[in-house]
């Protein structure tokens, strides 16, 4: 018999994981049905094209992406559940796996959940074998897998509002079908974790109490729990690195190979800017080194010390790259003002609102592997001088830090004016290789940040985790399945609980 109680399991993707379309024409502008197709679309797109097409004000979610088959569900059902909103190449097979694992008919005998009665996910302290009671209870509920994409160019606050609307829609439809549906389980990838945290802990939730409307901070009561995968909990220095030097490797052809291509999009996209390190990330992660002289920033917070510093070569944004549609830089002052406004009104408040804020049933995993080295610190190191060039002194080094961006394509090298060297009028600073374990995008310091925070039940490290492919390996998929099964047990005290006769 099919259970009449439903707990939607809702997947929230990472940045760039949602298909987008032009709000005006309806044509897709960011469609990830295949990695090759995306590369073909964007490999030769310059900064001006990227700025025009990837404008948060002129784009919205495109729900008509291709969907993997193999679930037993109709395409129309999966499309209603949102499967066409997200990157098929990144998430398609994972969604099929999760749907089948949560909606098998083995009734606690041979399914994947039953295997977790005898198989540990990890040898690390934390995960225990599932109990037979937990597995049996999970089979007493329908656990349909839904997806909620979002316009990742917009603020994660706006994305959380879309998440809220879709959750209300899903729950209402199940209730209209005569089913009992009250709460959901969220599973997130990367930046989707920030969206989910804002939804559960910050987004105003209108409740009715004694016929008087109340506004309660956070929609946590709608959620049994959240499973986070490779979440940049406190941001990532990789975001700064990519604005300054482009995206590394083959991915650069799609995401932007240099500072010009990345800045053109980042400068207008609060969602992307919200991936920058927050104050929680810590101090001193940006280092400029000239011999024995080192400047480490921020001292206290990165917003004024790094992100809105103007006309300094190491600052986040080279203002000349903000608007490639204005080659004469007629509007450069106005464009710079928009960046400052975004940092002050969208980035800092968002970071501050979710600081240390986690749903009280949070399970998370992150990558911790030297083979996936990540920018935990970003280090600019002056290229070794020739023997006749003088070394910087404590008096001259601060002046080098005041120099504007000089020559360089924005791929990891800046050549700036050195007014103190008579024999050589320039100084070349080179971006150093990534220096921290991680997943290639999120360093350990950010991935493990939830550990020990109120509400966090588990925050587990895994080796061999690549950021984009975090849910493609069996171990991480089983962790999510294990956590979801544990969370179903939280139905006690809700309308979803079965009452004993």
C-alpha positions in Angstrom: 0.0 0.0 0.0 1.3 3.5 -0.9 1.6 5.6 2.2 -0.6 8.7 2.5 2.0 10.7 4.4 4.4 12.6 2.2 7.8 14.3 3.1 9.2 16.0 0.0 12.9 15.8 -0.2 14.0 19.0 -1.9 17.4 19.4 -3.6 18.8 22.9 -3.8 21.7 23.2 -6.3 24.9 25.2 -6.2 25.9 28.4 -8.1 25.6 28.0 -11.9 23.7 24.8 -11.3 20.3 26.2 -12.4 19.4 26.8 -16.0 18.5 30.4 -16.8 16.6 32.1 -19.5 16.1 35.7 -20.8 13.1 37.3 -19.1 12.4 39.1 -22.3 12.7 36.5 -25.0 12.3 33.3 -23.0 15.3 31.8 -24.7 17.8 29.9 -22.5 21.0 31.8 -21.8 22.6 29.3 -19.4 21.5 25.7 -20.2 23.5 22.8 -18.8 22.0 19.7 -20.4 25.6 18.6 -21.2 29.1 19.9 -20.3 30.1 19.9 -23.9 27.0 22.0 -24.9 27.7 24.6 -22.3 31.4 24.8 -23.3 30.3 25.3 -26.9 27.9 28.1 -25.9 30.4 30.0 -23.8 34.0 29.2 -24.9 34.2 32.3 -27.2 32.0 34.6 -25.2 33.8 37.7 -24.2 33.3 40.0 -21.2 30.7 42.2 -23.0 28.6 39.2 -24.0 28.7 37.7 -20.5 27.7 41.0 -18.9 24.8 41.4 -21.3 23.4 37.8 -21.1 24.1 37.1 -17.4 22.3 40.1 -15.9 20.3 39.2 -12.7 17.7 41.8 -13.6 17.0 40.3 -17.1 17.2 36.5 -16.3 15.1 33.9 -14.5 14.9 30.2 -14.0 14.5 28.1 -17.2 12.5 25.0 -16.3 12.7 23.1 -19.6 16.1 21.4 -19.3 16.5 17.8 -20.2 15.7 15.2 -17.5 17.3 11.8 -17.0 15.0 8.8 -17.3 15.1 5.7 -15.1 12.9 6.6 -12.1 9.5 5.1 -13.0 8.0 8.6 -12.8 6.5 10.3 -15.8 8.4 13.2 -17.3 5.5 15.6 -16.5 5.6 14.6 -12.9 9.4 15.1 -12.6 9.1 18.4 -14.5 6.4 19.6 -12.0 8.9 18.6 -9.2 11.5 20.9 -10.8 13.9 18.5 -12.3 14.2 20.4 -15.5 15.4 23.5 -13.7 18.9 22.3 -12.9 22.1 21.1 -14.6 21.4 17.6 -16.1 25.2 17.0 -16.6 25.9 17.8 -12.9 22.8 16.5 -11.1 20.8 14.3 -13.4 22.1 10.9 -12.4 22.3 11.8 -8.7 18.6 12.8 -8.7 17.6 9.5 -10.3 19.7 7.6 -7.8 18.1 9.5 -4.9 14.6 9.1 -6.1 15.0 5.4 -6.6 16.8 4.9 -3.2 14.0 6.7 -1.3 11.1 5.2 -3.2 12.0 1.6 -3.7 9.7 -1.3 -2.9 12.0 -3.5 -0.9 10.4 -2.6 2.4 13.5 -2.7 4.5 14.8 -5.9 3.0 17.3 -5.4 0.2 17.2 -1.6 -0.5 20.1 0.8 0.0 18.6 2.0 3.3 18.7 -1.6 4.5 22.3 -1.9 3.6 23.1 1.0 6.0 21.9 -1.3 8.8 25.2 -3.2 8.4 27.4 -0.8 6.4 29.2 2.2 7.9 29.4 5.2 5.6 32.7 6.3 7.1 35.3 5.0 9.6 35.5 8.5 11.1 33.8 9.2 14.4 30.2 10.2 13.8 28.0 8.0 11.5 26.5 5.0 13.2 24.6 2.1 11.7 21.0 2.9 11.0 18.6 1.2 13.4 15.9 -1.2 12.0 13.3 1.1 13.5 14.6 4.1 11.6 14.6 2.2 8.3 11.2 0.7 8.9 9.7 4.1 9.7 11.2 5.7 6.6 9.2 3.2 4.5 6.0 4.4 6.0 6.3 7.7 4.1 6.4 8.8 0.5 9.7 10.6 0.0 9.4 12.2 -3.5 12.5 14.0 -4.7 11.9 17.6 -5.7 14.3 20.3 -7.0 14.2 24.0 -6.5 16.5 26.0 -8.7 17.1 29.7 -8.4 18.6 32.6 -10.3 22.1 32.4 -8.9 23.0 35.8 -10.2 20.5 37.4 -7.8 20.9 37.6 -4.1 20.6 34.4 -2.1 18.0 36.2 -0.1 15.8 36.4 -3.3 16.6 32.7 -4.0 15.4 31.8 -0.5 12.1 33.5 -1.2 11.7 31.4 -4.4 12.5 28.3 -2.3 9.8 29.3 0.2 7.2 29.8 -2.6 8.0 26.4 -4.2 7.8 24.6 -0.8 4.4 26.1 -0.2 3.3 25.0 -3.7 4.5 21.4 -3.2 3.0 21.0 0.2 -0.3 22.5 -0.9 -0.6 20.2 -3.8 0.0 17.0 -1.8 -2.5 18.2 0.8 -5.1 18.9 -2.0 -4.6 15.3 -3.1 -5.8 14.1 0.4 -2.3 13.3 1.6 -0.8 14.4 4.9 2.2 16.8 4.1 3.5 19.3 6.6 7.3 19.4 6.5 10.2 18.9 4.0 13.8 17.8 4.1 16.3 19.9 2.3 19.5 18.6 0.6 21.9 21.2 -0.7 25.0 21.5 -2.9 27.5 24.3 -2.4 25.8 27.8 -2.5 22.5 26.1 -2.2 23.4 25.6 1.4 23.4 29.4 2.0 20.0 29.7 0.3 18.6 27.0 2.6 20.1 28.5 5.7 18.6 31.9 5.0 15.3 30.2 4.3 15.3 28.2 7.5 16.9 30.6 9.9 16.3 34.2 8.6 13.5 34.6 6.1 10.4 36.0 7.8 7.7 33.3 8.3 4.1 34.6 8.6 2.3 32.5 11.2 -1.1 32.8 12.7 -1.5 32.6 16.4 -4.8 33.3 18.2 -6.0 35.0 15.0 -3.2 37.6 15.3 -0.6 37.5 12.6 3.0 37.0 13.9 6.2 37.3 11.9 8.7 34.8 13.0 12.3 34.8 11.9 13.1 31.7 9.9 11.0 29.0 8.3 12.7 26.2 10.3 9.3 24.8 11.4 8.6 23.8 7.8 11.8 21.7 7.7 12.6 18.4 9.4 16.3 18.9 8.7 18.9 19.9 6.2 21.8 17.9 4.6 24.5 20.2 3.3 27.2 19.0 0.7 30.4 21.0 0.2 28.8 24.2 1.5 31.1 27.3 1.6 29.7 28.0 5.1 31.8 31.1 5.6 32.6 31.9 2.0 35.7 30.9 0.0 38.8 32.8 -1.0 38.5 31.0 -4.4 35.8 33.5 -5.2 38.3 36.4 -4.7 41.0 34.5 -6.7 38.6 34.0 -9.7 37.7 37.7 -9.8 41.3 38.6 -9.8 42.7 35.8 -12.1 39.9 34.0 -13.8 38.8 30.4 -13.4 41.5 27.8 -13.6 41.8 25.0 -16.1 39.3 24.0 -18.8 36.4 25.3 -16.7 37.7 28.8 -17.5 36.4 28.5 -21.0 32.9 28.4 -19.6 33.1 30.4 -16.3 35.6 33.0 -17.5 39.3 32.6 -18.1 40.5 36.0 -16.8 39.6 38.9 -14.5 37.8 40.8 -17.3 35.4 38.0 -18.1 34.7 37.1 -14.4 34.4 40.7 -13.2 31.9 41.7 -15.9 29.5 39.2 -14.3 30.5 39.3 -10.6 30.2 43.0 -10.5 26.4 42.9 -11.1 25.6 39.6 -9.4 25.0 39.7 -5.6 24.6 35.9 -5.4 28.2 35.4 -6.7 29.6 38.1 -4.5 28.0 36.5 -1.5 30.4 33.6 -2.0 33.3 35.8 -0.9 34.8 35.2 2.5 32.8 36.6 5.3 34.1 38.0 8.6 33.6 34.5 10.0 36.1 33.2 7.5 38.9 34.7 9.6 41.6 37.4 9.2 44.7 37.5 7.2 43.6 35.3 4.3 44.8 37.8 1.6 48.6 38.1 1.8 50.9 40.3 -0.3 54.6 39.4 0.1 57.7 41.3 -1.0 60.7 39.5 0.4 60.4 39.6 4.2 57.7 42.3 4.0 54.2 40.9 4.3 50.7 42.5 4.5 47.9 40.2 5.6 44.3 41.3 5.2 41.7 41.7 6.6 42.6 42.8 10.0 39.0 42.7 11.2 36.6 42.5 8.3 37.0 42.1 4.5 34.2 44.4 3.2 35.9 47.8 3.6 39.5 46.4 3.9 39.4 44.4 0.6 36.1 44.4 -1.3 35.5 48.1 -1.7 39.1 49.3 -1.8 39.4 51.5 -4.8 42.3 51.8 -7.3 44.5 49.3 -5.6 45.9 46.4 -7.6 45.2 43.8 -5.0 41.6 45.0 -4.2 38.8 42.8 -5.3 37.7 44.8 -8.3 39.6 46.6 -11.0 37.1 49.3 -11.8 38.1 49.4 -15.4 36.8 45.9 -15.9 33.3 46.4 -14.4 31.6 47.5 -17.5 32.9 46.3 -20.9 29.9 47.9 -22.5 31.3 51.3 -21.7 34.8 51.2 -23.4 35.3 55.0 -22.9 34.6 54.6 -19.2 32.1 57.4 -19.2 30.1 55.8 -16.4 33.0 54.3 -14.4 32.3 56.4 -11.3 28.6 55.3 -11.4 29.6 51.7 -12.0 32.0 51.7 -9.1 29.2 53.1 -6.8 27.0 50.2 -7.7 29.7 47.7 -6.6 30.1 49.6 -3.3 26.3 49.5 -2.9 26.1 45.8 -3.5 28.8 45.0 -1.0 27.2 47.2 1.7 23.6 46.4 1.1 23.6 42.8 -0.2 26.8 41.0 0.7 27.6 42.2 4.2 24.0 42.0 5.5 23.5 38.6 4.0 26.7 37.3 5.6 25.8 38.8 8.9 22.3 37.4 8.9 23.4 33.7 8.5 26.5 33.9 10.7 26.5 30.8 13.0 22.9 30.2 12.0 22.0 26.5 11.2 18.8 24.5 11.3 18.7 22.5 14.5 18.9 19.2 12.5 21.8 19.9 10.3 24.1 17.2 8.7 27.0 18.3 6.5 29.9 16.9 4.6 32.9 18.6 3.1 36.1 17.8 1.1 39.4 17.5 2.9 42.0 16.3 0.4 45.5 17.6 -0.6 44.8 16.3 -4.1 42.1 18.9 -4.3 44.2 21.8 -3.2 42.1 25.0 -2.6 42.7 28.7 -2.0 42.3 29.0 1.7 44.7 31.9 1.7 45.4 33.9 -1.5 49.0 34.9 -1.7 50.5 37.5 -4.0 54.3 37.2 -4.0 56.7 39.5 -5.7 58.7 37.8 -8.4 62.4 37.4 -7.4 64.4 40.6 -8.1 67.5 40.7 -10.2 70.6 41.2 -8.2 70.9 45.0 -8.9 67.3 45.8 -7.7 66.9 47.0 -4.2 64.7 45.1 -1.7 61.6 46.7 -0.2 62.0 48.3 3.2 59.3 48.7 5.8 59.0 52.3 4.5 58.6 51.5 0.8 56.4 48.4 1.0 53.3 50.3 2.0 53.6 52.5 -1.1 53.6 49.4 -3.3 50.3 48.5 -1.8 48.8 51.8 -2.8 49.6 51.3 -6.6 46.7 50.9 -9.0 46.3 47.9 -11.3 49.1 47.9 -13.8 49.9 45.7 -16.7 48.5 42.2 -16.8 45.7 40.2 -18.4 44.1 39.3 -15.1 45.3 35.7 -15.1 47.5 35.7 -12.0 50.2 38.3 -12.5 50.2 42.1 -11.8 53.0 44.3 -13.0 52.8 47.6 -11.1 54.8 50.8 -10.8 57.7 50.6 -8.3 58.7 54.3 -7.7 61.6 53.3 -5.4 63.7 51.3 -7.8 65.7 53.5 -10.1 67.1 50.4 -11.9 63.6 48.9 -12.5 60.4 50.9 -12.6 58.1 48.0 -12.1 57.3 45.2 -9.6 55.7 42.0 -10.7 53.4 40.2 -8.2 52.4 36.6 -9.0 49.5 34.6 -7.6 50.7 31.5 -5.7 49.3 28.1 -6.1 46.4 26.9 -3.8 47.7 25.9 -0.4 44.9 24.2 1.6 43.1 20.9 1.6 39.6 21.1 0.3 37.5 20.1 -2.8 39.1 22.5 -5.3 36.7 25.3 -4.5 35.8 25.3 -0.8 38.8 25.1 1.6 38.6 23.0 4.7 38.4 26.1 7.0 35.0 27.0 5.4 33.7 23.5 4.8 34.2 22.4 8.4 33.0 25.7 9.9 29.6 24.3 10.9 31.3 21.7 13.2 30.3 22.3 16.8 27.8 25.0 16.0 24.3 24.9 17.7 22.0 22.7 15.7 24.7 20.9 13.7 24.4 17.2 14.4 27.3 16.2 12.2 29.9 17.8 9.9 32.0 15.1 8.3 35.2 15.3 6.2 35.7 13.1 3.1 38.8 12.7 0.9 38.5 12.5 -2.8 35.6 15.0 -3.1 35.6 17.2 -6.1 33.4 20.2 -5.6 31.2 20.1 -8.7 30.9 16.3 -8.5 30.2 16.1 -4.8 27.1 13.9 -5.2 28.5 11.7 -7.9 30.5 9.4 -5.6 28.8 6.5 -3.7 30.1 7.5 -0.3 28.7 11.0 -0.4 25.4 9.7 -1.9 25.1 7.2 0.9 25.8 9.9 3.5 22.9 11.9 2.2 20.6 8.8 2.2 21.7 8.0 5.8 21.0 11.5 7.0 17.6 11.7 5.3 16.6 8.4 6.9 17.7 9.8 10.3 15.7 13.0 9.7 12.5 11.1 8.9 12.6 10.0 12.6 11.9 13.7 13.5 8.2 13.4 12.5 7.4 12.8 16.2 5.1 15.5 17.5 4.0 16.6 14.0 0.9 15.8 12.0 3.0 13.3 10.1 3.4 11.0 13.1 1.4 7.8 13.1 -0.6 7.6 16.3 -0.9 4.3 18.1 -4.4 3.0 18.6 
